[in-house]
């Protein structure tokens, strides 16, 4: 089976197999017709204490590895966040590349 998802921030809609829907919803996609999730304020990790940084990492599925000190933990989180931002851009580029050249509905060029 498949599910149609909408990305509120991108005004895009895709239909994907159920087995990959979780991957999309973790990136902000919602089932078509569902209300958009509430926007979360960005977190300034430079103001967080060690325990708050650890909680942030756990919430965002960031593996801290051997990082124990505040600066080490912050560096791991920042690296993971920048990697994720780059991944989102790569996914968007791949999506755009997957759109057929004749995606204008078959209209012929007049000119």
C-alpha positions as CSV (number, residue, x, y, z in Angstrom):
1,X,0.0,0.0,0.0
2,X,1.0,3.6,-0.3
3,X,0.3,6.9,1.5
4,X,0.2,10.5,0.2
5,X,2.2,12.9,2.2
6,X,2.5,16.7,2.1
7,X,5.4,18.8,3.3
8,X,3.9,22.0,4.8
9,X,7.1,24.1,4.4
10,X,7.8,23.0,0.8
11,X,4.2,22.8,-0.5
12,X,5.2,19.5,-2.1
13,X,3.2,16.3,-2.1
14,X,4.4,12.7,-2.7
15,X,3.0,9.3,-2.7
16,X,5.3,6.7,-1.0
17,X,5.1,3.1,0.0
18,X,4.0,2.6,3.6
19,X,7.3,1.1,4.5
20,X,9.2,4.4,3.9
21,X,6.6,6.8,5.2
22,X,8.3,7.0,8.6
23,X,11.4,8.3,7.0
24,X,9.4,11.1,5.4
25,X,7.4,11.9,8.5
26,X,10.6,12.2,10.6
27,X,11.6,15.0,8.2
28,X,8.3,17.0,8.6
29,X,6.0,15.4,6.1
30,X,2.4,14.8,7.2
31,X,-0.4,12.7,5.8
32,X,-2.3,14.7,3.1
33,X,-5.2,16.5,4.8
34,X,-3.6,16.4,8.2
35,X,-2.8,19.6,10.0
36,X,0.8,20.6,9.9
37,X,2.9,20.0,13.0
38,X,3.5,23.0,15.1
39,X,6.7,24.8,14.2
40,X,9.4,24.4,16.9
41,X,11.6,27.3,17.8
42,X,15.2,26.6,16.9
43,X,17.3,25.7,20.0
44,X,20.5,27.6,20.7
45,X,22.6,24.8,21.9
46,X,25.4,27.2,23.0
47,X,23.2,28.1,26.0
48,X,22.4,24.5,27.1
49,X,24.0,22.7,30.0
50,X,25.6,19.2,29.7
51,X,22.4,17.4,30.8
52,X,20.3,19.5,28.4
53,X,22.7,18.8,25.6
54,X,22.4,15.1,26.3
55,X,18.6,15.3,26.3
56,X,18.7,17.2,23.0
57,X,20.9,14.6,21.5
58,X,18.7,11.8,22.6
59,X,15.6,13.5,21.4
60,X,17.2,14.0,17.9
61,X,18.7,10.5,17.8
62,X,22.3,11.9,17.8
63,X,24.9,9.4,18.9
64,X,27.3,11.3,21.2
65,X,29.9,8.5,21.0
66,X,32.7,9.2,23.6
67,X,31.8,12.9,24.0
68,X,31.6,13.8,27.7
69,X,32.5,17.4,28.0
70,X,30.2,20.3,27.1
71,X,32.3,21.4,24.1
72,X,32.7,17.9,22.8
73,X,29.0,17.2,23.0
74,X,28.1,20.5,21.4
75,X,30.6,19.8,18.6
76,X,29.0,16.4,17.9
77,X,25.5,17.9,17.9
78,X,26.5,20.8,15.6
79,X,28.2,18.3,13.2
80,X,25.0,16.1,13.2
81,X,22.8,19.2,12.6
82,X,24.9,20.5,9.7
83,X,25.0,17.0,8.2
84,X,21.2,16.8,8.5
85,X,20.8,20.2,6.8
86,X,23.0,19.0,4.0
87,X,21.0,15.8,3.7
88,X,17.8,17.7,3.4
89,X,19.3,19.8,0.5
90,X,20.6,16.6,-1.2
91,X,17.1,15.0,-0.9
92,X,15.5,18.1,-2.4
93,X,18.0,18.1,-5.3
94,X,17.4,14.3,-5.9
95,X,13.6,14.9,-5.8
96,X,13.9,17.7,-8.4
97,X,16.2,15.6,-10.6
98,X,13.6,12.8,-10.5
99,X,10.9,15.0,-12.1
100,X,10.6,14.2,-15.8
101,X,11.5,16.9,-18.3
102,X,8.0,16.7,-19.7
103,X,6.4,17.3,-16.3
104,X,4.4,20.2,-17.7
105,X,1.5,17.9,-18.4
106,X,2.5,17.1,-21.9
107,X,2.1,20.6,-23.3
108,X,4.1,21.3,-26.4
109,X,6.4,24.2,-26.5
110,X,4.9,27.0,-28.7
111,X,7.5,29.1,-30.2
